[in-house]
Amino acid sequence: MTQGSENLFETRVVFHIGPVPVSQDVVTTWGIILVLGVGCFLTTRNLSLRQGRWRSLVEAIVVAMRNQIQDVIKRDATPFLPLLGTLFVFIAAANLSVLVPGVKPPTARVETPAALAAIVFLSAHYFGIRARGVWQHLRSYARPNVLLLPLNVLSEFTRTFSLVVRLFGNIMSHEIIVGIVVALAGLFVPIPFMALGILIGLIQAYIFAVLATVFVGAAIGAVEQA
Amino acid sequence: MEFDGWTLALQAINFLVLVWILQRFLYKPLLGLIDQRQRAQQDAFAQAAEREKAADASRAEYESRRQELDAERQGMLDEARAAIAKETEQGRAAARERANAELASSRSRIEKEREEAAASLTRDAVALAGELAQRLLAGVATADVAGSLLTSVLDRLDALTPERKQALHTDLEQGAKLVVASAPALGDDLRARCVERLRAALGPDTQVEFTTDEALLVGAELRFPNTTIGYCWRDTLAAALEELRKDG
């Protein structure tokens, strides 16, 4: 268990590209990107108004994501769908990659959730400035009172940090639990925990995407400050 | 726990690459397809709405036309009913007039026939009465009755003025005879008294001839060449029958 815990918290570099070390998480992410990219390419090639079951399912998921975003930000969700929808898809795929034998989910390490949270942080400001302008965007931190400016600025970082910790903590802890159960009880006992892991992975992906949507919505003035 | 900055940077880049891939191969084509489908649906809805509107217009036009046809048909029916009623009334009036005319004609004809029948009946009754009277008078005709009637005739002759008697006598002077007709025949005694009274009235040379005339029924006549003085039941009966005819 100690060995497993060390492996879990340590960065495992697979190879180097020049001076850049490529970790296992990056490789796994490349695999996820490859699978998703190929899947999307195969799904959307030769599009026509007539469609099969698989494309109907994909289309239903995309439409559901767009409607979910639209319900939160109260405006056309198309400009926000690529970022927010991809967040859900990538996190869900990363969380569910644990089902592949020998693969550890990238979200179980802090770098990937931190990278996603940083992108959400920057994207919220990007969309906020684009929607309201720099001055109005900055003034939003002094509302409803200028005395709340430090708290609002602080909340920008804390909520981003909470995104990282929530996703990383849940997935990492699930990995630890499954590892412990496998070590103690054997091969087939952790299956219920792994099924629970699917649920947790989807829920965490949903929570991360919804919170990111709320942050972006708040930045563009569509919803109350989160 | 380690924190690898390279991994964070690479994961951020990886995520952005994934955003581009999904935007390129998933969101854009699918959303375009969805928009295309929605446009197709909207076009279909618009076409359906236009067809529905056209159908409504057609239905409204049909209803309007049907109402016009109903009104026209009702008008034609009313006109036909009015014409039929008028023709019926005219036919009834004509029939009524014809019936009244025929009734009047029939009544007139019946009245005429009735009058003719009544006149014929009256004539027949008068004729029958005359025949019966003649039979009855023939039954009671005797020489005495004839003599009595001759006496009355002779009384009338005696009552004539002398000028009239002279005129009668002048008629007899040219050789003519005075004919005394009677029914039934007079007896010799009556004839003798008759000759005596005639000669007393007209002169002693008066030639008298007696004859029987059944046509007189009962009675006697003095037949001068130009004048006849008599009294017979034939004339009385004829006068009575003429009065009956006039009264009938």
Interface residues (C-beta under 8 A of the other chain):
Chain A: F9 E10 T11 V20 P21 V22 S23 D25 V26 T29 W30 I32 I33 L36 G37 C40 F41 T43 T44 L47 L49 V58 E59 V62 V63 R66 T78 L81 P82 L83 G85 T86 V89 F90 P106 R109 V110 E111 T112 A114 A115 L116 A118 I119
Chain B: M1 E2 F3 D4 W6 T7 L8 A9 L10 Q11 A12 N14 F15 L16 V17 L18 V19 I21 L22 Q23 F25 L26 Y27 P29 L30 L31 L33 I34 Q36 R37 A40
